Amino acid sequence: MRTNPILSCVIPAYNEAENLPKFIPALVEKLEQQHLAGYEIIVIDDGSKDNTLTVLDGLVEQYPLRVLALSRNFGKEAALSAGLDHVTGDIALLIDADFQHPIDEIPTMLNLWRNGYDMVYGIRNRTTESWLKRLFTHSFYRILSLSSSVQIPENAGDFRLIDTKVITAIQNLPEKNRYMKGLYAWVGFKSVGLQFSEQERQYGTSSFNFKSLFNLALSGLTGFSDLPLRVCIYLGALLAFMAMSYGFWIIIETLVEGNKVAGWATLAAGMTLLGGIQLLFIGIVGEYIGRIYTEVKNRPKYIIAAEYSKDKSILPQPQQRLS
Protein backbone atom coordinates (compact mmCIF):
# COMPACT_ATOMS: atom_id res chain seq x y z
CA MET A 1 0.00 0.00 0.00
CA ARG A 2 2.83 2.41 0.81
CA THR A 3 4.72 1.62 -2.37
CA ASN A 4 1.98 1.59 -4.97
CA PRO A 5 -1.01 3.61 -3.69
CA ILE A 6 -4.17 4.94 -5.29
CA LEU A 7 -4.16 8.73 -5.01
CA SER A 8 -7.24 10.95 -4.78
CA CYS A 9 -6.72 14.63 -5.56
CA VAL A 10 -9.19 16.97 -3.83
CA ILE A 11 -9.48 20.36 -5.53
CA PRO A 12 -11.89 23.02 -4.21
CA ALA A 13 -12.83 25.45 -6.97
CA TYR A 14 -14.64 28.77 -6.84
CA ASN A 15 -14.64 30.83 -10.03
CA GLU A 16 -11.66 28.95 -11.48
CA ALA A 17 -12.86 28.71 -15.10
CA GLU A 18 -9.64 30.27 -16.42
CA ASN A 19 -7.23 28.19 -14.31
CA LEU A 20 -8.74 24.71 -14.61
CA PRO A 21 -8.08 24.10 -18.36
CA LYS A 22 -4.35 24.45 -17.71
CA PHE A 23 -4.16 23.18 -14.15
CA ILE A 24 -5.84 19.79 -14.68
CA PRO A 25 -3.54 18.76 -17.60
CA ALA A 26 -0.47 19.92 -15.65
CA LEU A 27 -1.58 17.93 -12.60
CA VAL A 28 -2.31 14.81 -14.66
CA GLU A 29 1.10 15.04 -16.34
CA LYS A 30 2.81 15.15 -12.94
CA LEU A 31 0.71 12.28 -11.55
CA GLU A 32 1.50 10.10 -14.57
CA GLN A 33 5.19 10.36 -13.66
CA GLN A 34 4.64 8.92 -10.17
CA HIS A 35 4.55 5.22 -9.28
CA LEU A 36 0.83 5.01 -8.57
CA ALA A 37 -1.60 2.12 -8.87
CA GLY A 38 -4.14 4.68 -10.00
CA TYR A 39 -5.46 8.13 -9.30
CA GLU A 40 -8.65 10.16 -9.39
CA ILE A 41 -9.24 13.90 -9.42
CA ILE A 42 -12.17 15.24 -7.41
CA VAL A 43 -13.08 18.85 -8.15
CA ILE A 44 -15.63 20.50 -5.86
CA ASP A 45 -17.39 23.42 -7.50
CA ASP A 46 -18.31 25.62 -4.54
CA GLY A 47 -21.19 27.48 -6.16
CA SER A 48 -19.07 29.29 -8.78
CA LYS A 49 -20.66 32.27 -10.50
CA ASP A 50 -18.60 31.97 -13.70
CA ASN A 51 -18.58 29.07 -16.20
CA THR A 52 -16.46 26.76 -14.03
CA LEU A 53 -18.99 23.94 -14.36
CA THR A 54 -19.06 24.29 -18.15
CA VAL A 55 -15.27 24.04 -18.27
CA LEU A 56 -15.31 20.99 -16.00
CA ASP A 57 -17.98 19.33 -18.13
CA GLY A 58 -15.53 19.44 -21.06
CA LEU A 59 -12.58 18.24 -18.98
CA VAL A 60 -14.52 15.25 -17.63
CA GLU A 61 -14.38 13.61 -21.06
CA GLN A 62 -10.58 13.84 -21.21
CA TYR A 63 -9.37 13.08 -17.69
CA PRO A 64 -10.25 10.78 -14.73
CA LEU A 65 -12.32 13.54 -13.21
CA ARG A 66 -15.19 13.57 -10.73
CA VAL A 67 -17.03 16.83 -10.21
CA LEU A 68 -19.11 17.59 -7.13
CA ALA A 69 -21.32 20.60 -7.78
CA LEU A 70 -22.50 22.15 -4.52
CA SER A 71 -25.90 23.81 -4.49
CA ARG A 72 -24.40 27.16 -3.43
CA ASN A 73 -21.21 28.66 -2.06
CA PHE A 74 -20.62 26.94 1.30
CA GLY A 75 -17.00 28.09 1.74
CA LYS A 76 -13.67 26.37 1.28
CA GLU A 77 -13.82 24.44 4.56
CA ALA A 78 -17.11 22.81 3.53
CA ALA A 79 -15.83 22.16 0.00
CA LEU A 80 -12.77 20.37 1.39
CA SER A 81 -15.02 18.32 3.67
CA ALA A 82 -17.15 17.33 0.67
CA GLY A 83 -14.08 16.21 -1.25
CA LEU A 84 -12.70 14.18 1.65
CA ASP A 85 -16.07 12.49 2.11
CA HIS A 86 -15.89 11.18 -1.48
CA VAL A 87 -12.27 10.01 -1.52
CA THR A 88 -11.79 6.40 -2.59
CA GLY A 89 -7.98 6.21 -2.73
CA ASP A 90 -5.37 5.20 -0.17
CA ILE A 91 -4.17 8.79 0.20
CA ALA A 92 -5.57 12.21 -0.67
CA LEU A 93 -3.79 15.27 -2.01
CA LEU A 94 -5.44 18.59 -1.15
CA ILE A 95 -4.41 21.25 -3.64
CA ASP A 96 -5.78 24.53 -5.02
CA ALA A 97 -6.59 25.02 -8.70
CA ASP A 98 -4.88 28.41 -9.10
CA PHE A 99 -1.27 27.09 -9.37
CA GLN A 100 -0.29 28.70 -6.05
CA HIS A 101 0.40 25.28 -4.56
CA PRO A 102 3.48 23.91 -6.38
CA ILE A 103 2.76 20.71 -8.31
CA ASP A 104 6.48 19.94 -8.33
CA GLU A 105 6.35 19.19 -4.59
CA ILE A 106 4.03 16.20 -5.10
CA PRO A 107 6.89 13.64 -5.52
CA THR A 108 8.49 14.84 -2.28
CA MET A 109 5.18 14.53 -0.43
CA LEU A 110 4.68 11.01 -1.77
CA ASN A 111 8.18 9.99 -0.71
CA LEU A 112 7.58 11.28 2.82
CA TRP A 113 4.33 9.32 2.97
CA ARG A 114 6.12 6.19 1.77
CA ASN A 115 8.64 6.72 4.59
CA GLY A 116 5.89 6.36 7.18
CA TYR A 117 4.29 9.78 7.61
CA ASP A 118 0.49 9.80 7.68
CA MET A 119 0.22 13.48 6.88
CA VAL A 120 2.54 15.81 4.97
CA TYR A 121 1.50 19.46 5.19
CA GLY A 122 2.88 22.42 3.32
CA ILE A 123 4.32 25.35 5.27
CA ARG A 124 4.06 28.62 3.38
CA ASN A 125 6.99 30.97 3.00
CA ARG A 126 5.43 34.38 3.72
CA THR A 127 8.43 36.58 2.92
CA THR A 128 6.64 37.98 -0.14
CA GLU A 129 3.64 39.16 1.89
CA SER A 130 3.31 42.58 3.50
CA TRP A 131 4.77 43.09 6.96
CA LEU A 132 1.32 43.91 8.32
CA LYS A 133 -0.19 40.62 7.13
CA ARG A 134 2.81 38.69 8.48
CA LEU A 135 2.39 40.45 11.83
CA PHE A 136 -1.31 39.62 12.09
CA THR A 137 -0.71 36.02 11.00
CA HIS A 138 2.12 35.47 13.48
CA SER A 139 0.10 37.08 16.28
CA PHE A 140 -2.90 34.85 15.53
CA TYR A 141 -0.87 31.65 15.58
CA ARG A 142 0.94 32.80 18.71
CA ILE A 143 -2.32 33.44 20.56
CA LEU A 144 -3.78 30.16 19.32
CA SER A 145 -0.68 28.24 20.38
CA LEU A 146 -0.68 29.71 23.89
CA SER A 147 -4.41 29.24 24.47
CA SER A 148 -5.09 25.86 22.88
CA SER A 149 -4.10 22.35 23.92
CA VAL A 150 -3.70 21.48 20.23
CA GLN A 151 -0.51 22.66 18.58
CA ILE A 152 -1.47 23.98 15.14
CA PRO A 153 1.66 24.48 12.98
CA GLU A 154 2.21 28.09 12.02
CA ASN A 155 1.74 28.91 8.32
CA ALA A 156 0.50 25.38 7.57
CA GLY A 157 -2.14 25.57 4.85
CA ASP A 158 -4.52 23.30 3.01
CA PHE A 159 -1.81 22.01 0.66
CA ARG A 160 -1.20 18.57 2.13
CA LEU A 161 -1.08 14.82 1.55
CA ILE A 162 -3.07 12.73 4.04
CA ASP A 163 -3.48 9.01 4.60
CA THR A 164 -6.87 7.32 4.52
CA LYS A 165 -6.75 6.74 8.30
CA VAL A 166 -6.51 10.52 8.80
CA ILE A 167 -9.42 11.04 6.40
CA THR A 168 -11.55 8.57 8.35
CA ALA A 169 -10.76 10.36 11.61
CA ILE A 170 -11.75 13.74 10.14
CA GLN A 171 -14.96 12.31 8.69
CA ASN A 172 -15.96 11.18 12.19
CA LEU A 173 -15.83 14.76 13.51
CA PRO A 174 -19.44 16.02 13.48
CA GLU A 175 -18.92 19.78 13.91
CA LYS A 176 -20.33 22.20 11.33
CA ASN A 177 -18.16 25.26 12.05
CA ARG A 178 -14.96 23.86 10.61
CA TYR A 179 -11.44 25.20 10.88
CA MET A 180 -9.74 22.51 8.84
CA LYS A 181 -6.17 23.39 9.81
CA GLY A 182 -7.14 22.87 13.42
CA LEU A 183 -8.94 19.60 12.70
CA TYR A 184 -5.89 18.21 10.89
CA ALA A 185 -3.81 18.94 13.99
CA TRP A 186 -6.48 17.70 16.43
CA VAL A 187 -6.73 14.19 14.96
CA GLY A 188 -2.96 13.79 15.37
CA PHE A 189 -1.09 10.97 13.56
CA LYS A 190 2.52 11.07 12.41
CA SER A 191 2.98 14.33 10.52
CA VAL A 192 5.75 16.36 8.96
CA GLY A 193 5.93 19.85 7.48
CA LEU A 194 7.27 20.71 4.04
CA GLN A 195 8.45 24.23 3.27
CA PHE A 196 7.25 25.71 -0.01
CA SER A 197 7.03 29.10 -1.68
CA GLU A 198 3.57 30.01 -2.88
CA GLN A 199 3.44 30.65 -6.62
CA GLU A 200 1.72 33.53 -8.36
CA ARG A 201 -1.94 33.04 -9.13
CA GLN A 202 -2.11 32.70 -12.92
CA TYR A 203 -5.66 33.93 -13.58
CA GLY A 204 -8.38 35.66 -11.65
CA THR A 205 -8.29 37.10 -8.17
CA SER A 206 -8.44 35.37 -4.81
CA SER A 207 -11.83 35.29 -3.09
CA PHE A 208 -10.10 35.49 0.29
CA ASN A 209 -10.33 39.12 1.40
CA PHE A 210 -9.75 40.61 4.84
CA LYS A 211 -13.29 39.75 5.95
CA SER A 212 -12.90 36.10 4.91
CA LEU A 213 -9.55 35.80 6.65
CA PHE A 214 -10.93 37.45 9.79
CA ASN A 215 -13.89 35.08 9.90
CA LEU A 216 -11.58 32.10 9.38
CA ALA A 217 -9.31 33.28 12.20
CA LEU A 218 -12.37 33.75 14.43
CA SER A 219 -13.51 30.20 13.65
CA GLY A 220 -10.08 28.89 14.60
CA LEU A 221 -9.93 30.89 17.83
CA THR A 222 -13.43 30.00 19.02
CA GLY A 223 -13.18 26.40 17.82
CA PHE A 224 -9.91 25.54 19.53
CA SER A 225 -9.59 28.01 22.37
CA ASP A 226 -11.67 29.50 25.17
CA LEU A 227 -9.23 32.41 25.56
CA PRO A 228 -11.79 35.14 24.65
CA LEU A 229 -14.08 33.90 27.43
CA ARG A 230 -11.19 33.75 29.88
CA VAL A 231 -10.18 37.31 28.97
CA CYS A 232 -13.73 38.38 29.83
CA ILE A 233 -13.37 36.74 33.26
CA TYR A 234 -9.93 38.18 34.01
CA LEU A 235 -10.69 41.68 32.76
CA GLY A 236 -14.05 41.67 34.53
CA ALA A 237 -12.37 40.68 37.78
CA LEU A 238 -9.75 43.39 37.32
CA LEU A 239 -12.38 46.07 36.68
CA ALA A 240 -14.41 44.89 39.67
CA PHE A 241 -11.33 45.14 41.87
CA MET A 242 -10.58 48.63 40.56
CA ALA A 243 -14.20 49.72 41.10
CA MET A 244 -14.21 48.42 44.69
CA SER A 245 -10.87 50.11 45.34
CA TYR A 246 -12.18 53.39 43.98
CA GLY A 247 -15.36 53.04 46.04
CA PHE A 248 -13.28 52.47 49.16
CA TRP A 249 -11.23 55.58 48.34
CA ILE A 250 -14.42 57.66 47.97
CA ILE A 251 -15.63 56.47 51.39
CA ILE A 252 -12.34 57.44 53.04
CA GLU A 253 -12.26 60.81 51.25
CA THR A 254 -15.85 61.55 52.31
CA LEU A 255 -15.16 60.72 55.95
CA VAL A 256 -12.04 62.88 56.01
CA GLU A 257 -13.00 65.88 53.84
CA GLY A 258 -16.80 65.68 53.73
CA ASN A 259 -19.17 65.16 50.81
CA LYS A 260 -18.24 66.76 47.48
CA VAL A 261 -20.45 67.33 44.45
CA ALA A 262 -17.56 67.47 41.98
CA GLY A 263 -16.60 64.36 40.01
CA TRP A 264 -19.38 64.03 37.45
CA ALA A 265 -16.81 63.85 34.61
CA THR A 266 -15.09 60.90 36.27
CA LEU A 267 -18.45 59.22 36.81
CA ALA A 268 -19.51 59.73 33.18
CA ALA A 269 -16.19 58.42 31.84
CA GLY A 270 -16.37 55.39 34.12
CA MET A 271 -19.92 54.54 33.07
CA THR A 272 -18.96 54.85 29.40
CA LEU A 273 -15.95 52.57 29.87
CA LEU A 274 -17.89 49.94 31.78
CA GLY A 275 -20.78 50.07 29.29
CA GLY A 276 -18.45 49.56 26.33
CA ILE A 277 -16.66 46.66 28.02
CA GLN A 278 -19.95 45.00 28.91
CA LEU A 279 -21.13 45.23 25.30
CA LEU A 280 -17.80 43.76 24.15
CA PHE A 281 -18.12 40.87 26.59
CA ILE A 282 -21.72 40.22 25.52
CA GLY A 283 -20.53 40.13 21.90
CA ILE A 284 -17.82 37.58 22.70
CA VAL A 285 -20.23 35.37 24.64
CA GLY A 286 -22.77 35.79 21.83
CA GLU A 287 -20.22 34.57 19.29
CA TYR A 288 -19.78 31.31 21.20
CA ILE A 289 -23.53 30.95 21.72
CA GLY A 290 -24.13 31.54 18.00
CA ARG A 291 -21.73 28.75 17.11
CA ILE A 292 -23.38 26.44 19.63
CA TYR A 293 -26.74 27.29 18.02
CA THR A 294 -25.36 26.39 14.60
CA GLU A 295 -24.20 23.01 15.88
CA VAL A 296 -27.49 22.30 17.63
CA LYS A 297 -29.48 22.91 14.44
CA ASN A 298 -27.44 20.10 12.88
CA ARG A 299 -27.76 21.37 9.33
CA PRO A 300 -25.54 19.66 6.73
CA LYS A 301 -22.07 21.01 6.07
CA TYR A 302 -22.84 21.09 2.35
CA ILE A 303 -25.43 20.02 -0.20
CA ILE A 304 -24.43 18.34 -3.47
CA ALA A 305 -26.65 19.43 -6.35
CA ALA A 306 -25.08 17.07 -8.90
CA GLU A 307 -22.11 14.77 -9.43
CA TYR A 308 -20.40 14.40 -12.79
CA SER A 309 -18.02 11.67 -13.83
CA LYS A 310 -16.46 10.52 -17.10
CA ASP A 311 -19.03 7.79 -17.65
CA LYS A 312 -22.20 9.60 -16.64
CA SER A 313 -23.80 12.48 -14.84
CA ILE A 314 -25.33 11.43 -11.55
CA LEU A 315 -28.01 13.27 -9.61
CA PRO A 316 -27.54 12.16 -5.99
CA GLN A 317 -30.36 10.35 -4.27
CA PRO A 318 -32.13 12.36 -1.51
CA GLN A 319 -30.33 10.52 1.28
CA GLN A 320 -26.98 11.31 -0.39
CA ARG A 321 -27.52 15.00 -0.93
CA LEU A 322 -27.18 16.08 2.68
CA SER A 323 -23.80 15.51 4.31
LOKEPA-427908 format. One record per residue (C-alpha): residue number from 1; x, y, z. Coordinates in steps of 0.5 Angstrom, whole numbers, plus 2048, in hexadecimal, padded with zeros to 3 digits. Last residue first. Layout:
# LOKEPA-427908
- num, px, py, pz
- NUM, X, Y, Z;
...
# end
This chain:
# LOKEPA-427908
- num, px, py, pz
- 323, 7D0, 81F, 809;
- 322, 7CA, 820, 805;
- 321, 7C9, 81E, 7FE;
- 320, 7CA, 817, 7FF;
- 319, 7C3, 815, 803;
- 318, 7C0, 819, 7FD;
- 317, 7C3, 815, 7F7;
- 316, 7C9, 818, 7F4;
- 315, 7C8, 81B, 7ED;
- 314, 7CD, 817, 7E9;
- 313, 7D0, 819, 7E2;
- 312, 7D4, 813, 7DF;
- 311, 7DA, 810, 7DD;
- 310, 7DF, 815, 7DE;
- 309, 7DC, 817, 7E4;
- 308, 7D7, 81D, 7E6;
- 307, 7D4, 81E, 7ED;
- 306, 7CE, 822, 7EE;
- 305, 7CB, 827, 7F3;
- 304, 7CF, 825, 7F9;
- 303, 7CD, 828, 800;
- 302, 7D2, 82A, 805;
- 301, 7D4, 82A, 80C;
- 300, 7CD, 827, 80D;
- 299, 7C8, 82B, 813;
- 298, 7C9, 828, 81A;
- 297, 7C5, 82E, 81D;
- 296, 7C9, 82D, 823;
- 295, 7D0, 82E, 820;
- 294, 7CD, 835, 81D;
- 293, 7CB, 837, 824;
- 292, 7D1, 835, 827;
- 291, 7D5, 83A, 822;
- 290, 7D0, 83F, 824;
- 289, 7D1, 83E, 82B;
- 288, 7D8, 83F, 82A;
- 287, 7D8, 845, 827;
- 286, 7D2, 848, 82C;
- 285, 7D8, 847, 831;
- 284, 7DC, 84B, 82D;
- 283, 7D7, 850, 82C;
- 282, 7D5, 850, 833;
- 281, 7DC, 852, 835;
- 280, 7DC, 858, 830;
- 279, 7D6, 85A, 833;
- 278, 7D8, 85A, 83A;
- 277, 7DF, 85D, 838;
- 276, 7DB, 863, 835;
- 275, 7D6, 864, 83B;
- 274, 7DC, 864, 840;
- 273, 7E0, 869, 83C;
- 272, 7DA, 86E, 83B;
- 271, 7D8, 86D, 842;
- 270, 7DF, 86F, 844;
- 269, 7E0, 875, 840;
- 268, 7D9, 877, 842;
- 267, 7DB, 876, 84A;
- 266, 7E2, 87A, 849;
- 265, 7DE, 880, 845;
- 264, 7D9, 880, 84B;
- 263, 7DF, 881, 850;
- 262, 7DD, 887, 854;
- 261, 7D7, 887, 859;
- 260, 7DC, 886, 85F;
- 259, 7DA, 882, 866;
- 258, 7DE, 883, 86B;
- 257, 7E6, 884, 86C;
- 256, 7E8, 87E, 870;
- 255, 7E2, 879, 870;
- 254, 7E0, 87B, 869;
- 253, 7E7, 87A, 867;
- 252, 7E7, 873, 86A;
- 251, 7E1, 871, 867;
- 250, 7E3, 873, 860;
- 249, 7EA, 86F, 861;
- 248, 7E5, 869, 862;
- 247, 7E1, 86A, 85C;
- 246, 7E8, 86B, 858;
- 245, 7EA, 864, 85B;
- 244, 7E4, 861, 859;
- 243, 7E4, 863, 852;
- 242, 7EB, 861, 851;
- 241, 7E9, 85A, 854;
- 240, 7E3, 85A, 84F;
- 239, 7E7, 85C, 849;
- 238, 7ED, 857, 84B;
- 237, 7E7, 851, 84C;
- 236, 7E4, 853, 845;
- 235, 7EB, 853, 842;
- 234, 7EC, 84C, 844;
- 233, 7E5, 849, 843;
- 232, 7E5, 84D, 83C;
- 231, 7EC, 84B, 83A;
- 230, 7EA, 844, 83C;
- 229, 7E4, 844, 837;
- 228, 7E8, 846, 831;
- 227, 7EE, 841, 833;
- 226, 7E9, 83B, 832;
- 225, 7ED, 838, 82D;
- 224, 7EC, 833, 827;
- 223, 7E6, 835, 824;
- 222, 7E5, 83C, 826;
- 221, 7EC, 83E, 824;
- 220, 7EC, 83A, 81D;
- 219, 7E5, 83C, 81B;
- 218, 7E7, 844, 81D;
- 217, 7ED, 843, 818;
- 216, 7E9, 840, 813;
- 215, 7E4, 846, 814;
- 214, 7EA, 84B, 814;
- 213, 7ED, 848, 80D;
- 212, 7E6, 848, 80A;
- 211, 7E5, 84F, 80C;
- 210, 7EC, 851, 80A;
- 209, 7EB, 84E, 803;
- 208, 7EC, 847, 801;
- 207, 7E8, 847, 7FA;
- 206, 7EF, 847, 7F6;
- 205, 7EF, 84A, 7F0;
- 204, 7EF, 847, 7E9;
- 203, 7F5, 844, 7E5;
- 202, 7FC, 841, 7E6;
- 201, 7FC, 842, 7EE;
- 200, 803, 843, 7EF;
- 199, 807, 83D, 7F3;
- 198, 807, 83C, 7FA;
- 197, 80E, 83A, 7FD;
- 196, 80E, 833, 800;
- 195, 811, 830, 807;
- 194, 80F, 829, 808;
- 193, 80C, 828, 80F;
- 192, 80C, 821, 812;
- 191, 806, 81D, 815;
- 190, 805, 816, 819;
- 189, 7FE, 816, 81B;
- 188, 7FA, 81C, 81F;
- 187, 7F3, 81C, 81E;
- 186, 7F3, 823, 821;
- 185, 7F8, 826, 81C;
- 184, 7F4, 824, 816;
- 183, 7EE, 827, 819;
- 182, 7F2, 82E, 81B;
- 181, 7F4, 82F, 814;
- 180, 7ED, 82D, 812;
- 179, 7E9, 832, 816;
- 178, 7E2, 830, 815;
- 177, 7DC, 833, 818;
- 176, 7D7, 82C, 817;
- 175, 7DA, 828, 81C;
- 174, 7D9, 820, 81B;
- 173, 7E0, 81E, 81B;
- 172, 7E0, 816, 818;
- 171, 7E2, 819, 811;
- 170, 7E9, 81B, 814;
- 169, 7EA, 815, 817;
- 168, 7E9, 811, 811;
- 167, 7ED, 816, 80D;
- 166, 7F3, 815, 812;
- 165, 7F3, 80D, 811;
- 164, 7F2, 80F, 809;
- 163, 7F9, 812, 809;
- 162, 7FA, 819, 808;
- 161, 7FE, 81E, 803;
- 160, 7FE, 825, 804;
- 159, 7FC, 82C, 801;
- 158, 7F7, 82F, 806;
- 157, 7FC, 833, 80A;
- 156, 801, 833, 80F;
- 155, 803, 83A, 811;
- 154, 804, 838, 818;
- 153, 803, 831, 81A;
- 152, 7FD, 830, 81E;
- 151, 7FF, 82D, 825;
- 150, 7F9, 82B, 828;
- 149, 7F8, 82D, 830;
- 148, 7F6, 834, 82E;
- 147, 7F7, 83A, 831;
- 146, 7FF, 83B, 830;
- 145, 7FF, 838, 829;
- 144, 7F8, 83C, 827;
- 143, 7FB, 843, 829;
- 142, 802, 842, 825;
- 141, 7FE, 83F, 81F;
- 140, 7FA, 846, 81F;
- 139, 800, 84A, 821;
- 138, 804, 847, 81B;
- 137, 7FF, 848, 816;
- 136, 7FD, 84F, 818;
- 135, 805, 851, 818;
- 134, 806, 84D, 811;
- 133, 800, 851, 80E;
- 132, 803, 858, 811;
- 131, 80A, 856, 80E;
- 130, 807, 855, 807;
- 129, 807, 84E, 804;
- 128, 80D, 84C, 800;
- 127, 811, 849, 806;
- 126, 80B, 845, 807;
- 125, 80E, 83E, 806;
- 124, 808, 839, 807;
- 123, 809, 833, 80B;
- 122, 806, 82D, 807;
- 121, 803, 827, 80A;
- 120, 805, 820, 80A;
- 119, 800, 81B, 80E;
- 118, 801, 814, 80F;
- 117, 809, 814, 80F;
- 116, 80C, 80D, 80E;
- 115, 811, 80D, 809;
- 114, 80C, 80C, 804;
- 113, 809, 813, 806;
- 112, 80F, 817, 806;
- 111, 810, 814, 7FF;
- 110, 809, 816, 7FC;
- 109, 80A, 81D, 7FF;
- 108, 811, 81E, 7FB;
- 107, 80E, 81B, 7F5;
- 106, 808, 820, 7F6;
- 105, 80D, 826, 7F7;
- 104, 80D, 828, 7EF;
- 103, 806, 829, 7EF;
- 102, 807, 830, 7F3;
- 101, 801, 833, 7F7;
- 100, 7FF, 839, 7F4;
- 99, 7FD, 836, 7ED;
- 98, 7F6, 839, 7EE;
- 97, 7F3, 832, 7EF;
- 96, 7F4, 831, 7F6;
- 95, 7F7, 82A, 7F9;
- 94, 7F5, 825, 7FE;
- 93, 7F8, 81F, 7FC;
- 92, 7F5, 818, 7FF;
- 91, 7F8, 812, 800;
- 90, 7F5, 80A, 800;
- 89, 7F0, 80C, 7FB;
- 88, 7E8, 80D, 7FB;
- 87, 7E7, 814, 7FD;
- 86, 7E0, 816, 7FD;
- 85, 7E0, 819, 804;
- 84, 7E7, 81C, 803;
- 83, 7E4, 820, 7FE;
- 82, 7DE, 823, 801;
- 81, 7E2, 825, 807;
- 80, 7E6, 829, 803;
- 79, 7E0, 82C, 800;
- 78, 7DE, 82E, 807;
- 77, 7E4, 831, 809;
- 76, 7E5, 835, 803;
- 75, 7DE, 838, 803;
- 74, 7D7, 836, 803;
- 73, 7D6, 839, 7FC;
- 72, 7CF, 836, 7F9;
- 71, 7CC, 830, 7F7;
- 70, 7D3, 82C, 7F7;
- 69, 7D5, 829, 7F0;
- 68, 7DA, 823, 7F2;
- 67, 7DE, 822, 7EC;
- 66, 7E2, 81B, 7EB;
- 65, 7E7, 81B, 7E6;
- 64, 7EC, 816, 7E3;
- 63, 7ED, 81A, 7DD;
- 62, 7EB, 81C, 7D6;
- 61, 7E3, 81B, 7D6;
- 60, 7E3, 81F, 7DD;
- 59, 7E7, 824, 7DA;
- 58, 7E1, 827, 7D6;
- 57, 7DC, 827, 7DC;
- 56, 7E1, 82A, 7E0;
- 55, 7E1, 830, 7DB;
- 54, 7DA, 831, 7DC;
- 53, 7DA, 830, 7E3;
- 52, 7DF, 836, 7E4;
- 51, 7DB, 83A, 7E0;
- 50, 7DB, 840, 7E5;
- 49, 7D7, 841, 7EB;
- 48, 7DA, 83B, 7EE;
- 47, 7D6, 837, 7F4;
- 46, 7DB, 833, 7F7;
- 45, 7DD, 82F, 7F1;
- 44, 7E1, 829, 7F4;
- 43, 7E6, 826, 7F0;
- 42, 7E8, 81E, 7F1;
- 41, 7EE, 81C, 7ED;
- 40, 7EF, 814, 7ED;
- 39, 7F5, 810, 7ED;
- 38, 7F8, 809, 7EC;
- 37, 7FD, 804, 7EE;
- 36, 802, 80A, 7EF;
- 35, 809, 80A, 7ED;
- 34, 809, 812, 7EC;
- 33, 80A, 815, 7E5;
- 32, 803, 814, 7E3;
- 31, 801, 819, 7E9;
- 30, 806, 81E, 7E6;
- 29, 802, 81E, 7DF;
- 28, 7FB, 81E, 7E3;
- 27, 7FD, 824, 7E7;
- 26, 7FF, 828, 7E1;
- 25, 7F9, 826, 7DD;
- 24, 7F4, 828, 7E3;
- 23, 7F8, 82E, 7E4;
- 22, 7F7, 831, 7DD;
- 21, 7F0, 830, 7DB;
- 20, 7EF, 831, 7E3;
- 19, 7F2, 838, 7E3;
- 18, 7ED, 83D, 7DF;
- 17, 7E6, 839, 7E2;
- 16, 7E9, 83A, 7E9;
- 15, 7E3, 83E, 7EC;
- 14, 7E3, 83A, 7F2;
- 13, 7E6, 833, 7F2;
- 12, 7E8, 82E, 7F8;
- 11, 7ED, 829, 7F5;
- 10, 7EE, 822, 7F8;
- 9, 7F3, 81D, 7F5;
- 8, 7F2, 816, 7F6;
- 7, 7F8, 811, 7F6;
- 6, 7F8, 80A, 7F5;
- 5, 7FE, 807, 7F9;
- 4, 804, 803, 7F6;
- 3, 809, 803, 7FB;
- 2, 806, 805, 802;
- 1, 800, 800, 800;
# end
